[in-house]
Amino acid sequence: MSLEQIKPQNNILLNLFGHDHDALAKKIRSALDEEARGGYERGTNGFIKSIIGSVKLSGDEYARCKKEINIEISRLKKIAAEKLAGRDDAYRRDMKDREEAEWRRSSGIYDPSLEELKQD
């Protein structure tokens, strides 16, 4: 399949994957995983080809495709960082609640045995 057979648009990845961002994200993640295992380095021809497949691109199209892939990689990293930060915040809140509960138990303000009696 060549790019001439696909309707011309500015966004090459949109032409190749349509509006299926999940498929594109999955391809990019698999290429990044392969890079981590010692495969093609990011930005090389092999890395780009592992994402887009056997589509023939001109030099300008290849450069635009590489730029779009880098933007998508940045977007995926940002999403992963936000997800990790959310988990970290939840962990910190949980630890703060546990520390406060422990402080209440040790200071005598809160007695868990009395609380259990109230719930029964």
Jmol script that loads the backbone (N, CA, C; Angstrom):
load data "model"
ATOM      1  N   MET A   1       0.855  -1.165   0.000  1.00  0.00           N
ATOM      2  CA  MET A   1       0.000   0.000   0.000  1.00  0.00           C
ATOM      3  C   MET A   1       0.901   1.227   0.000  1.00  0.00           C
ATOM      4  N   SER A   2       0.606   2.162  -0.849  1.00  0.00           N
ATOM      5  CA  SER A   2       1.378   3.394  -0.872  1.00  0.00           C
ATOM      6  C   SER A   2       0.501   4.533  -0.389  1.00  0.00           C
ATOM      7  N   LEU A   3       1.135   5.613  -0.037  1.00  0.00           N
ATOM      8  CA  LEU A   3       0.394   6.754   0.501  1.00  0.00           C
ATOM      9  C   LEU A   3      -0.479   7.401  -0.566  1.00  0.00           C
ATOM     10  N   GLU A   4      -0.148   7.211  -1.832  1.00  0.00           N
ATOM     11  CA  GLU A   4      -0.964   7.795  -2.896  1.00  0.00           C
ATOM     12  C   GLU A   4      -2.348   7.158  -2.950  1.00  0.00           C
ATOM     13  N   GLN A   5      -2.465   5.909  -2.495  1.00  0.00           N
ATOM     14  CA  GLN A   5      -3.753   5.227  -2.503  1.00  0.00           C
ATOM     15  C   GLN A   5      -4.664   5.721  -1.386  1.00  0.00           C
ATOM     16  N   ILE A   6      -4.092   6.357  -0.395  1.00  0.00           N
ATOM     17  CA  ILE A   6      -4.857   6.884   0.730  1.00  0.00           C
ATOM     18  C   ILE A   6      -5.191   8.330   0.429  1.00  0.00           C
ATOM     19  N   LYS A   7      -6.372   8.773   0.844  1.00  0.00           N
ATOM     20  CA  LYS A   7      -6.751  10.167   0.583  1.00  0.00           C
ATOM     21  C   LYS A   7      -5.731  11.104   1.219  1.00  0.00           C
ATOM     22  N   PRO A   8      -5.324  12.131   0.518  1.00  0.00           N
ATOM     23  CA  PRO A   8      -4.294  13.023   1.053  1.00  0.00           C
ATOM     24  C   PRO A   8      -4.831  13.895   2.179  1.00  0.00           C
ATOM     25  N   GLN A   9      -4.097  13.929   3.243  1.00  0.00           N
ATOM     26  CA  GLN A   9      -4.382  14.803   4.376  1.00  0.00           C
ATOM     27  C   GLN A   9      -3.055  15.230   4.958  1.00  0.00           C
ATOM     28  N   ASN A  10      -3.109  16.171   5.834  1.00  0.00           N
ATOM     29  CA  ASN A  10      -1.896  16.655   6.476  1.00  0.00           C
ATOM     30  C   ASN A  10      -1.344  15.632   7.462  1.00  0.00           C
ATOM     31  N   ASN A  11      -2.210  14.984   8.216  1.00  0.00           N
ATOM     32  CA  ASN A  11      -1.809  14.071   9.267  1.00  0.00           C
ATOM     33  C   ASN A  11      -1.671  12.659   8.704  1.00  0.00           C
ATOM     34  N   ILE A  12      -0.453  12.176   8.590  1.00  0.00           N
ATOM     35  CA  ILE A  12      -0.198  10.869   7.993  1.00  0.00           C
ATOM     36  C   ILE A  12      -0.706   9.751   8.887  1.00  0.00           C
ATOM     37  N   LEU A  13      -0.494   9.872  10.196  1.00  0.00           N
ATOM     38  CA  LEU A  13      -0.957   8.826  11.102  1.00  0.00           C
ATOM     39  C   LEU A  13      -2.474   8.731  11.108  1.00  0.00           C
ATOM     40  N   LEU A  14      -3.154   9.856  10.919  1.00  0.00           N
ATOM     41  CA  LEU A  14      -4.610   9.842  10.821  1.00  0.00           C
ATOM     42  C   LEU A  14      -5.034   9.091   9.562  1.00  0.00           C
ATOM     43  N   ASN A  15      -4.285   9.247   8.487  1.00  0.00           N
ATOM     44  CA  ASN A  15      -4.569   8.491   7.262  1.00  0.00           C
ATOM     45  C   ASN A  15      -4.384   6.997   7.478  1.00  0.00           C
ATOM     46  N   LEU A  16      -3.340   6.620   8.193  1.00  0.00           N
ATOM     47  CA  LEU A  16      -3.022   5.204   8.364  1.00  0.00           C
ATOM     48  C   LEU A  16      -3.914   4.515   9.381  1.00  0.00           C
ATOM     49  N   PHE A  17      -4.185   5.177  10.502  1.00  0.00           N
ATOM     50  CA  PHE A  17      -4.924   4.543  11.586  1.00  0.00           C
ATOM     51  C   PHE A  17      -6.358   5.036  11.705  1.00  0.00           C
ATOM     52  N   GLY A  18      -6.751   6.005  10.902  1.00  0.00           N
ATOM     53  CA  GLY A  18      -8.090   6.563  11.033  1.00  0.00           C
ATOM     54  C   GLY A  18      -8.202   7.277  12.368  1.00  0.00           C
ATOM     55  N   HIS A  19      -9.345   7.200  12.969  1.00  0.00           N
ATOM     56  CA  HIS A  19      -9.543   7.848  14.264  1.00  0.00           C
ATOM     57  C   HIS A  19      -9.374   6.857  15.412  1.00  0.00           C
ATOM     58  N   ASP A  20      -8.723   5.735  15.153  1.00  0.00           N
ATOM     59  CA  ASP A  20      -8.514   4.713  16.171  1.00  0.00           C
ATOM     60  C   ASP A  20      -7.215   5.005  16.921  1.00  0.00           C
ATOM     61  N   HIS A  21      -7.295   5.873  17.924  1.00  0.00           N
ATOM     62  CA  HIS A  21      -6.106   6.243  18.698  1.00  0.00           C
ATOM     63  C   HIS A  21      -5.598   5.072  19.526  1.00  0.00           C
ATOM     64  N   ASP A  22      -6.498   4.146  19.892  1.00  0.00           N
ATOM     65  CA  ASP A  22      -6.066   2.995  20.678  1.00  0.00           C
ATOM     66  C   ASP A  22      -5.110   2.111  19.885  1.00  0.00           C
ATOM     67  N   ALA A  23      -5.405   1.913  18.605  1.00  0.00           N
ATOM     68  CA  ALA A  23      -4.522   1.090  17.768  1.00  0.00           C
ATOM     69  C   ALA A  23      -3.162   1.758  17.608  1.00  0.00           C
ATOM     70  N   LEU A  24      -3.168   3.064  17.399  1.00  0.00           N
ATOM     71  CA  LEU A  24      -1.909   3.803  17.271  1.00  0.00           C
ATOM     72  C   LEU A  24      -1.122   3.742  18.576  1.00  0.00           C
ATOM     73  N   ALA A  25      -1.800   3.961  19.695  1.00  0.00           N
ATOM     74  CA  ALA A  25      -1.128   3.913  20.995  1.00  0.00           C
ATOM     75  C   ALA A  25      -0.559   2.523  21.255  1.00  0.00           C
ATOM     76  N   LYS A  26      -1.307   1.491  20.871  1.00  0.00           N
ATOM     77  CA  LYS A  26      -0.839   0.120  21.066  1.00  0.00           C
ATOM     78  C   LYS A  26       0.412  -0.149  20.228  1.00  0.00           C
ATOM     79  N   LYS A  27       0.422   0.322  18.982  1.00  0.00           N
ATOM     80  CA  LYS A  27       1.593   0.146  18.119  1.00  0.00           C
ATOM     81  C   LYS A  27       2.805   0.879  18.685  1.00  0.00           C
ATOM     82  N   ILE A  28       2.586   2.096  19.167  1.00  0.00           N
ATOM     83  CA  ILE A  28       3.698   2.878  19.713  1.00  0.00           C
ATOM     84  C   ILE A  28       4.221   2.234  20.987  1.00  0.00           C
ATOM     85  N   ARG A  29       3.319   1.768  21.860  1.00  0.00           N
ATOM     86  CA  ARG A  29       3.766   1.098  23.087  1.00  0.00           C
ATOM     87  C   ARG A  29       4.564  -0.158  22.764  1.00  0.00           C
ATOM     88  N   SER A  30       4.097  -0.930  21.786  1.00  0.00           N
ATOM     89  CA  SER A  30       4.837  -2.147  21.433  1.00  0.00           C
ATOM     90  C   SER A  30       6.210  -1.802  20.854  1.00  0.00           C
ATOM     91  N   ALA A  31       6.292  -0.717  20.078  1.00  0.00           N
ATOM     92  CA  ALA A  31       7.592  -0.290  19.540  1.00  0.00           C
ATOM     93  C   ALA A  31       8.511   0.185  20.663  1.00  0.00           C
ATOM     94  N   LEU A  32       7.953   0.891  21.650  1.00  0.00           N
ATOM     95  CA  LEU A  32       8.759   1.343  22.788  1.00  0.00           C
ATOM     96  C   LEU A  32       9.210   0.161  23.643  1.00  0.00           C
ATOM     97  N   ASP A  33       8.333  -0.836  23.809  1.00  0.00           N
ATOM     98  CA  ASP A  33       8.711  -2.040  24.548  1.00  0.00           C
ATOM     99  C   ASP A  33       9.826  -2.786  23.825  1.00  0.00           C
ATOM    100  N   GLU A  34       9.714  -2.854  22.505  1.00  0.00           N
ATOM    101  CA  GLU A  34      10.753  -3.507  21.710  1.00  0.00           C
ATOM    102  C   GLU A  34      12.076  -2.751  21.833  1.00  0.00           C
ATOM    103  N   GLU A  35      12.005  -1.424  21.876  1.00  0.00           N
ATOM    104  CA  GLU A  35      13.215  -0.616  22.055  1.00  0.00           C
ATOM    105  C   GLU A  35      13.854  -0.920  23.410  1.00  0.00           C
ATOM    106  N   ALA A  36      13.022  -1.068  24.441  1.00  0.00           N
ATOM    107  CA  ALA A  36      13.540  -1.356  25.779  1.00  0.00           C
ATOM    108  C   ALA A  36      14.207  -2.730  25.832  1.00  0.00           C
ATOM    109  N   ARG A  37      13.747  -3.657  24.994  1.00  0.00           N
ATOM    110  CA  ARG A  37      14.341  -4.997  24.959  1.00  0.00           C
ATOM    111  C   ARG A  37      15.558  -5.077  24.053  1.00  0.00           C
ATOM    112  N   GLY A  38      15.954  -3.940  23.476  1.00  0.00           N
ATOM    113  CA  GLY A  38      17.146  -3.928  22.635  1.00  0.00           C
ATOM    114  C   GLY A  38      16.846  -3.869  21.151  1.00  0.00           C
ATOM    115  N   GLY A  39      15.634  -3.516  20.785  1.00  0.00           N
ATOM    116  CA  GLY A  39      15.262  -3.413  19.370  1.00  0.00           C
ATOM    117  C   GLY A  39      15.708  -2.084  18.785  1.00  0.00           C
ATOM    118  N   TYR A  40      14.970  -1.634  17.786  1.00  0.00           N
ATOM    119  CA  TYR A  40      15.304  -0.378  17.119  1.00  0.00           C
ATOM    120  C   TYR A  40      15.218   0.793  18.087  1.00  0.00           C
ATOM    121  N   GLU A  41      16.161   1.711  17.975  1.00  0.00           N
ATOM    122  CA  GLU A  41      16.142   2.907  18.818  1.00  0.00           C
ATOM    123  C   GLU A  41      15.086   3.876  18.317  1.00  0.00           C
ATOM    124  N   ARG A  42      14.574   4.684  19.235  1.00  0.00           N
ATOM    125  CA  ARG A  42      13.541   5.656  18.897  1.00  0.00           C
ATOM    126  C   ARG A  42      14.058   6.638  17.850  1.00  0.00           C
ATOM    127  N   GLY A  43      13.244   6.879  16.833  1.00  0.00           N
ATOM    128  CA  GLY A  43      13.593   7.827  15.791  1.00  0.00           C
ATOM    129  C   GLY A  43      14.282   7.216  14.585  1.00  0.00           C
ATOM    130  N   THR A  44      14.692   5.961  14.673  1.00  0.00           N
ATOM    131  CA  THR A  44      15.355   5.329  13.533  1.00  0.00           C
ATOM    132  C   THR A  44      14.316   4.834  12.527  1.00  0.00           C
ATOM    133  N   ASN A  45      14.798   4.496  11.340  1.00  0.00           N
ATOM    134  CA  ASN A  45      13.895   3.998  10.297  1.00  0.00           C
ATOM    135  C   ASN A  45      13.150   2.748  10.755  1.00  0.00           C
ATOM    136  N   GLY A  46      13.846   1.841  11.395  1.00  0.00           N
ATOM    137  CA  GLY A  46      13.215   0.605  11.857  1.00  0.00           C
ATOM    138  C   GLY A  46      12.130   0.861  12.883  1.00  0.00           C
ATOM    139  N   PHE A  47      12.368   1.812  13.759  1.00  0.00           N
ATOM    140  CA  PHE A  47      11.372   2.165  14.776  1.00  0.00           C
ATOM    141  C   PHE A  47      10.112   2.705  14.112  1.00  0.00           C
ATOM    142  N   ILE A  48      10.286   3.619  13.160  1.00  0.00           N
ATOM    143  CA  ILE A  48       9.145   4.207  12.457  1.00  0.00           C
ATOM    144  C   ILE A  48       8.412   3.133  11.657  1.00  0.00           C
ATOM    145  N   LYS A  49       9.158   2.277  10.973  1.00  0.00           N
ATOM    146  CA  LYS A  49       8.540   1.212  10.172  1.00  0.00           C
ATOM    147  C   LYS A  49       7.791   0.213  11.048  1.00  0.00           C
ATOM    148  N   SER A  50       8.256  -0.012  12.284  1.00  0.00           N
ATOM    149  CA  SER A  50       7.544  -0.930  13.167  1.00  0.00           C
ATOM    150  C   SER A  50       6.185  -0.367  13.573  1.00  0.00           C
ATOM    151  N   ILE A  51       6.029   0.938  13.488  1.00  0.00           N
ATOM    152  CA  ILE A  51       4.748   1.566  13.825  1.00  0.00           C
ATOM    153  C   ILE A  51       3.841   1.661  12.603  1.00  0.00           C
ATOM    154  N   ILE A  52       4.370   2.152  11.491  1.00  0.00           N
ATOM    155  CA  ILE A  52       3.508   2.405  10.331  1.00  0.00           C
ATOM    156  C   ILE A  52       3.432   1.230   9.370  1.00  0.00           C
ATOM    157  N   GLY A  53       4.298   0.256   9.500  1.00  0.00           N
ATOM    158  CA  GLY A  53       4.261  -0.897   8.619  1.00  0.00           C
ATOM    159  C   GLY A  53       5.012  -0.646   7.326  1.00  0.00           C
ATOM    160  N   SER A  54       4.523  -1.247   6.249  1.00  0.00           N
ATOM    161  CA  SER A  54       5.246  -1.188   4.971  1.00  0.00           C
ATOM    162  C   SER A  54       4.692  -0.116   4.042  1.00  0.00           C
ATOM    163  N   VAL A  55       4.336   1.022   4.572  1.00  0.00           N
ATOM    164  CA  VAL A  55       3.837   2.135   3.774  1.00  0.00           C
ATOM    165  C   VAL A  55       5.033   2.901   3.219  1.00  0.00           C
ATOM    166  N   LYS A  56       4.984   3.201   1.932  1.00  0.00           N
ATOM    167  CA  LYS A  56       6.078   3.945   1.299  1.00  0.00           C
ATOM    168  C   LYS A  56       5.834   5.434   1.494  1.00  0.00           C
ATOM    169  N   LEU A  57       6.832   6.119   2.034  1.00  0.00           N
ATOM    170  CA  LEU A  57       6.710   7.551   2.305  1.00  0.00           C
ATOM    171  C   LEU A  57       7.837   8.306   1.618  1.00  0.00           C
ATOM    172  N   SER A  58       7.537   9.512   1.188  1.00  0.00           N
ATOM    173  CA  SER A  58       8.593  10.379   0.661  1.00  0.00           C
ATOM    174  C   SER A  58       9.348  10.979   1.847  1.00  0.00           C
ATOM    175  N   GLY A  59      10.377  11.728   1.572  1.00  0.00           N
ATOM    176  CA  GLY A  59      11.177  12.319   2.647  1.00  0.00           C
ATOM    177  C   GLY A  59      10.376  13.265   3.522  1.00  0.00           C
ATOM    178  N   ASP A  60       9.565  14.129   2.901  1.00  0.00           N
ATOM    179  CA  ASP A  60       8.746  15.069   3.677  1.00  0.00           C
ATOM    180  C   ASP A  60       7.691  14.339   4.497  1.00  0.00           C
ATOM    181  N   GLU A  61       7.065  13.341   3.886  1.00  0.00           N
ATOM    182  CA  GLU A  61       6.039  12.570   4.593  1.00  0.00           C
ATOM    183  C   GLU A  61       6.654  11.810   5.764  1.00  0.00           C
ATOM    184  N   TYR A  62       7.842  11.274   5.543  1.00  0.00           N
ATOM    185  CA  TYR A  62       8.545  10.557   6.609  1.00  0.00           C
ATOM    186  C   TYR A  62       8.859  11.499   7.775  1.00  0.00           C
ATOM    187  N   ALA A  63       9.316  12.706   7.462  1.00  0.00           N
ATOM    188  CA  ALA A  63       9.641  13.682   8.510  1.00  0.00           C
ATOM    189  C   ALA A  63       8.385  14.073   9.290  1.00  0.00           C
ATOM    190  N   ARG A  64       7.266  14.288   8.581  1.00  0.00           N
ATOM    191  CA  ARG A  64       6.014  14.625   9.266  1.00  0.00           C
ATOM    192  C   ARG A  64       5.533  13.467  10.130  1.00  0.00           C
ATOM    193  N   CYS A  65       5.668  12.253   9.594  1.00  0.00           N
ATOM    194  CA  CYS A  65       5.256  11.065  10.338  1.00  0.00           C
ATOM    195  C   CYS A  65       6.092  10.912  11.607  1.00  0.00           C
ATOM    196  N   LYS A  66       7.391  11.128  11.488  1.00  0.00           N
ATOM    197  CA  LYS A  66       8.289  11.038  12.645  1.00  0.00           C
ATOM    198  C   LYS A  66       7.900  12.077  13.696  1.00  0.00           C
ATOM    199  N   LYS A  67       7.572  13.289  13.247  1.00  0.00           N
ATOM    200  CA  LYS A  67       7.161  14.355  14.163  1.00  0.00           C
ATOM    201  C   LYS A  67       5.850  13.990  14.859  1.00  0.00           C
ATOM    202  N   GLU A  68       4.897  13.440  14.103  1.00  0.00           N
ATOM    203  CA  GLU A  68       3.615  13.045  14.681  1.00  0.00           C
ATOM    204  C   GLU A  68       3.789  11.919  15.695  1.00  0.00           C
ATOM    205  N   ILE A  69       4.678  10.983  15.400  1.00  0.00           N
ATOM    206  CA  ILE A  69       4.936   9.883  16.333  1.00  0.00           C
ATOM    207  C   ILE A  69       5.563  10.423  17.611  1.00  0.00           C
ATOM    208  N   ASN A  70       6.491  11.361  17.494  1.00  0.00           N
ATOM    209  CA  ASN A  70       7.099  11.960  18.688  1.00  0.00           C
ATOM    210  C   ASN A  70       6.063  12.698  19.529  1.00  0.00           C
ATOM    211  N   ILE A  71       5.128  13.383  18.874  1.00  0.00           N
ATOM    212  CA  ILE A  71       4.051  14.061  19.606  1.00  0.00           C
ATOM    213  C   ILE A  71       3.190  13.035  20.333  1.00  0.00           C
ATOM    214  N   GLU A  72       2.881  11.943  19.666  1.00  0.00           N
ATOM    215  CA  GLU A  72       2.054  10.894  20.276  1.00  0.00           C
ATOM    216  C   GLU A  72       2.793  10.232  21.441  1.00  0.00           C
ATOM    217  N   ILE A  73       4.102  10.025  21.302  1.00  0.00           N
ATOM    218  CA  ILE A  73       4.895   9.456  22.400  1.00  0.00           C
ATOM    219  C   ILE A  73       4.862  10.396  23.601  1.00  0.00           C
ATOM    220  N   SER A  74       5.001  11.693  23.359  1.00  0.00           N
ATOM    221  CA  SER A  74       4.940  12.675  24.448  1.00  0.00           C
ATOM    222  C   SER A  74       3.581  12.648  25.128  1.00  0.00           C
ATOM    223  N   ARG A  75       2.520  12.512  24.335  1.00  0.00           N
ATOM    224  CA  ARG A  75       1.167  12.460  24.892  1.00  0.00           C
ATOM    225  C   ARG A  75       0.995  11.217  25.764  1.00  0.00           C
ATOM    226  N   LEU A  76       1.500  10.068  25.290  1.00  0.00           N
ATOM    227  CA  LEU A  76       1.398   8.836  26.065  1.00  0.00           C
ATOM    228  C   LEU A  76       2.195   8.926  27.367  1.00  0.00           C
ATOM    229  N   LYS A  77       3.377   9.543  27.306  1.00  0.00           N
ATOM    230  CA  LYS A  77       4.181   9.711  28.521  1.00  0.00           C
ATOM    231  C   LYS A  77       3.479  10.620  29.521  1.00  0.00           C
ATOM    232  N   LYS A  78       2.834  11.672  29.027  1.00  0.00           N
ATOM    233  CA  LYS A  78       2.117  12.599  29.899  1.00  0.00           C
ATOM    234  C   LYS A  78       0.952  11.893  30.584  1.00  0.00           C
ATOM    235  N   ILE A  79       0.220  11.080  29.838  1.00  0.00           N
ATOM    236  CA  ILE A  79      -0.898  10.329  30.414  1.00  0.00           C
ATOM    237  C   ILE A  79      -0.390   9.364  31.475  1.00  0.00           C
ATOM    238  N   ALA A  80       0.716   8.676  31.195  1.00  0.00           N
ATOM    239  CA  ALA A  80       1.284   7.734  32.162  1.00  0.00           C
ATOM    240  C   ALA A  80       1.756   8.455  33.420  1.00  0.00           C
ATOM    241  N   ALA A  81       2.346   9.635  33.259  1.00  0.00           N
ATOM    242  CA  ALA A  81       2.813  10.403  34.418  1.00  0.00           C
ATOM    243  C   ALA A  81       1.637  10.880  35.265  1.00  0.00           C
ATOM    244  N   GLU A  82       0.559  11.317  34.617  1.00  0.00           N
ATOM    245  CA  GLU A  82      -0.624  11.750  35.364  1.00  0.00           C
ATOM    246  C   GLU A  82      -1.247  10.584  36.120  1.00  0.00           C
ATOM    247  N   LYS A  83      -1.280   9.419  35.487  1.00  0.00           N
ATOM    248  CA  LYS A  83      -1.830   8.231  36.134  1.00  0.00           C
ATOM    249  C   LYS A  83      -0.987   7.846  37.348  1.00  0.00           C
ATOM    250  N   LEU A  84       0.331   7.904  37.187  1.00  0.00           N
ATOM    251  CA  LEU A  84       1.236   7.586  38.285  1.00  0.00           C
ATOM    252  C   LEU A  84       1.100   8.602  39.411  1.00  0.00           C
ATOM    253  N   ALA A  85       0.961   9.876  39.066  1.00  0.00           N
ATOM    254  CA  ALA A  85       0.797  10.918  40.082  1.00  0.00           C
ATOM    255  C   ALA A  85      -0.509  10.729  40.836  1.00  0.00           C
ATOM    256  N   GLY A  86      -1.553  10.318  40.137  1.00  0.00           N
ATOM    257  CA  GLY A  86      -2.831  10.055  40.795  1.00  0.00           C
ATOM    258  C   GLY A  86      -2.726   8.916  41.788  1.00  0.00           C
ATOM    259  N   ARG A  87      -2.006   7.857  41.392  1.00  0.00           N
ATOM    260  CA  ARG A  87      -1.807   6.735  42.312  1.00  0.00           C
ATOM    261  C   ARG A  87      -0.972   7.169  43.511  1.00  0.00           C
ATOM    262  N   ASP A  88       0.048   7.988  43.254  1.00  0.00           N
ATOM    263  CA  ASP A  88       0.909   8.462  44.327  1.00  0.00           C
ATOM    264  C   ASP A  88       0.121   9.321  45.309  1.00  0.00           C
ATOM    265  N   ASP A  89      -0.746  10.198  44.790  1.00  0.00           N
ATOM    266  CA  ASP A  89      -1.574  11.032  45.660  1.00  0.00           C
ATOM    267  C   ASP A  89      -2.515  10.181  46.498  1.00  0.00           C
ATOM    268  N   ALA A  90      -3.106   9.158  45.901  1.00  0.00           N
ATOM    269  CA  ALA A  90      -4.005   8.275  46.641  1.00  0.00           C
ATOM    270  C   ALA A  90      -3.235   7.543  47.740  1.00  0.00           C
ATOM    271  N   TYR A  91      -2.023   7.106  47.430  1.00  0.00           N
ATOM    272  CA  TYR A  91      -1.199   6.422  48.421  1.00  0.00           C
ATOM    273  C   TYR A  91      -0.866   7.359  49.575  1.00  0.00           C
ATOM    274  N   ARG A  92      -0.505   8.602  49.263  1.00  0.00           N
ATOM    275  CA  ARG A  92      -0.166   9.571  50.318  1.00  0.00           C
ATOM    276  C   ARG A  92      -1.372   9.882  51.195  1.00  0.00           C
ATOM    277  N   ARG A  93      -2.558  10.028  50.571  1.00  0.00           N
ATOM    278  CA  ARG A  93      -3.769  10.277  51.364  1.00  0.00           C
ATOM    279  C   ARG A  93      -4.056   9.102  52.286  1.00  0.00           C
ATOM    280  N   ASP A  94      -3.898   7.886  51.757  1.00  0.00           N
ATOM    281  CA  ASP A  94      -4.139   6.692  52.560  1.00  0.00           C
ATOM    282  C   ASP A  94      -3.161   6.622  53.725  1.00  0.00           C
ATOM    283  N   MET A  95      -1.889   6.910  53.460  1.00  0.00           N
ATOM    284  CA  MET A  95      -0.892   6.879  54.533  1.00  0.00           C
ATOM    285  C   MET A  95      -1.169   7.961  55.570  1.00  0.00           C
ATOM    286  N   LYS A  96      -1.601   9.135  55.142  1.00  0.00           N
ATOM    287  CA  LYS A  96      -1.921  10.213  56.071  1.00  0.00           C
ATOM    288  C   LYS A  96      -3.091   9.808  56.962  1.00  0.00           C
ATOM    289  N   ASP A  97      -4.105   9.179  56.355  1.00  0.00           N
ATOM    290  CA  ASP A  97      -5.246   8.712  57.141  1.00  0.00           C
ATOM    291  C   ASP A  97      -4.821   7.644  58.140  1.00  0.00           C
ATOM    292  N   ARG A  98      -3.946   6.756  57.724  1.00  0.00           N
ATOM    293  CA  ARG A  98      -3.475   5.709  58.639  1.00  0.00           C
ATOM    294  C   ARG A  98      -2.655   6.304  59.785  1.00  0.00           C
ATOM    295  N   GLU A  99      -1.790   7.271  59.457  1.00  0.00           N
ATOM    296  CA  GLU A  99      -0.987   7.904  60.507  1.00  0.00           C
ATOM    297  C   GLU A  99      -1.879   8.644  61.499  1.00  0.00           C
ATOM    298  N   GLU A 100      -2.902   9.321  60.979  1.00  0.00           N
ATOM    299  CA  GLU A 100      -3.817  10.040  61.859  1.00  0.00           C
ATOM    300  C   GLU A 100      -4.587   9.064  62.746  1.00  0.00           C
ATOM    301  N   ALA A 101      -5.028   7.943  62.182  1.00  0.00           N
ATOM    302  CA  ALA A 101      -5.746   6.942  62.972  1.00  0.00           C
ATOM    303  C   ALA A 101      -4.832   6.355  64.040  1.00  0.00           C
ATOM    304  N   GLU A 102      -3.583   6.099  63.685  1.00  0.00           N
ATOM    305  CA  GLU A 102      -2.623   5.569  64.660  1.00  0.00           C
ATOM    306  C   GLU A 102      -2.371   6.583  65.770  1.00  0.00           C
ATOM    307  N   TRP A 103      -2.265   7.860  65.401  1.00  0.00           N
ATOM    308  CA  TRP A 103      -2.061   8.905  66.402  1.00  0.00           C
ATOM    309  C   TRP A 103      -3.257   8.969  67.347  1.00  0.00           C
ATOM    310  N   ARG A 104      -4.463   8.875  66.809  1.00  0.00           N
ATOM    311  CA  ARG A 104      -5.666   8.915  67.654  1.00  0.00           C
ATOM    312  C   ARG A 104      -5.706   7.718  68.599  1.00  0.00           C
ATOM    313  N   ARG A 105      -5.335   6.538  68.093  1.00  0.00           N
ATOM    314  CA  ARG A 105      -5.338   5.353  68.955  1.00  0.00           C
ATOM    315  C   ARG A 105      -4.300   5.492  70.063  1.00  0.00           C
ATOM    316  N   SER A 106      -3.100   5.970  69.716  1.00  0.00           N
ATOM    317  CA  SER A 106      -2.033   6.055  70.711  1.00  0.00           C
ATOM    318  C   SER A 106      -2.277   7.171  71.723  1.00  0.00           C
ATOM    319  N   SER A 107      -3.008   8.210  71.343  1.00  0.00           N
ATOM    320  CA  SER A 107      -3.252   9.313  72.268  1.00  0.00           C
ATOM    321  C   SER A 107      -4.499   9.098  73.120  1.00  0.00           C
ATOM    322  N   GLY A 108      -5.261   8.077  72.817  1.00  0.00           N
ATOM    323  CA  GLY A 108      -6.453   7.806  73.605  1.00  0.00           C
ATOM    324  C   GLY A 108      -7.688   8.539  73.122  1.00  0.00           C
ATOM    325  N   ILE A 109      -7.578   9.299  72.060  1.00  0.00           N
ATOM    326  CA  ILE A 109      -8.736  10.021  71.535  1.00  0.00           C
ATOM    327  C   ILE A 109      -9.721   9.052  70.897  1.00  0.00           C
ATOM    328  N   TYR A 110      -9.202   8.005  70.312  1.00  0.00           N
ATOM    329  CA  TYR A 110     -10.042   7.076  69.571  1.00  0.00           C
ATOM    330  C   TYR A 110      -9.758   5.676  70.078  1.00  0.00           C
ATOM    331  N   ASP A 111     -10.789   4.950  70.411  1.00  0.00           N
ATOM    332  CA  ASP A 111     -10.621   3.580  70.858  1.00  0.00           C
ATOM    333  C   ASP A 111     -11.356   2.668  69.876  1.00  0.00           C
ATOM    334  N   PRO A 112     -10.629   1.873  69.097  1.00  0.00           N
ATOM    335  CA  PRO A 112     -11.293   1.047  68.095  1.00  0.00           C
ATOM    336  C   PRO A 112     -12.234   0.016  68.697  1.00  0.00           C
ATOM    337  N   SER A 113     -11.975  -0.446  69.928  1.00  0.00           N
ATOM    338  CA  SER A 113     -12.870  -1.430  70.537  1.00  0.00           C
ATOM    339  C   SER A 113     -14.237  -0.813  70.818  1.00  0.00           C
ATOM    340  N   LEU A 114     -14.265   0.471  71.213  1.00  0.00           N
ATOM    341  CA  LEU A 114     -15.546   1.141  71.425  1.00  0.00           C
ATOM    342  C   LEU A 114     -16.264   1.363  70.100  1.00  0.00           C
ATOM    343  N   GLU A 115     -15.521   1.641  69.067  1.00  0.00           N
ATOM    344  CA  GLU A 115     -16.108   1.861  67.742  1.00  0.00           C
ATOM    345  C   GLU A 115     -16.758   0.578  67.233  1.00  0.00           C
ATOM    346  N   GLU A 116     -16.115  -0.573  67.491  1.00  0.00           N
ATOM    347  CA  GLU A 116     -16.688  -1.846  67.065  1.00  0.00           C
ATOM    348  C   GLU A 116     -17.990  -2.118  67.797  1.00  0.00           C
ATOM    349  N   LEU A 117     -18.075  -1.745  69.080  1.00  0.00           N
ATOM    350  CA  LEU A 117     -19.303  -1.946  69.839  1.00  0.00           C
ATOM    351  C   LEU A 117     -20.431  -1.082  69.290  1.00  0.00           C
ATOM    352  N   LYS A 118     -20.107   0.123  68.858  1.00  0.00           N
ATOM    353  CA  LYS A 118     -21.122   1.022  68.312  1.00  0.00           C
ATOM    354  C   LYS A 118     -21.679   0.496  66.994  1.00  0.00           C
ATOM    355  N   GLN A 119     -20.846  -0.166  66.205  1.00  0.00           N
ATOM    356  CA  GLN A 119     -21.288  -0.656  64.903  1.00  0.00           C
ATOM    357  C   GLN A 119     -22.172  -1.881  65.035  1.00  0.00           C
ATOM    358  N   ASP A 120     -22.027  -2.659  66.103  1.00  0.00           N
ATOM    359  CA  ASP A 120     -22.834  -3.881  66.276  1.00  0.00           C
ATOM    360  C   ASP A 120     -24.202  -3.565  66.674  1.00  0.00           C
TER     361      ASP A 120
END
end "model"
wireframe off; spacefill off
backbone 0.3
color backbone group
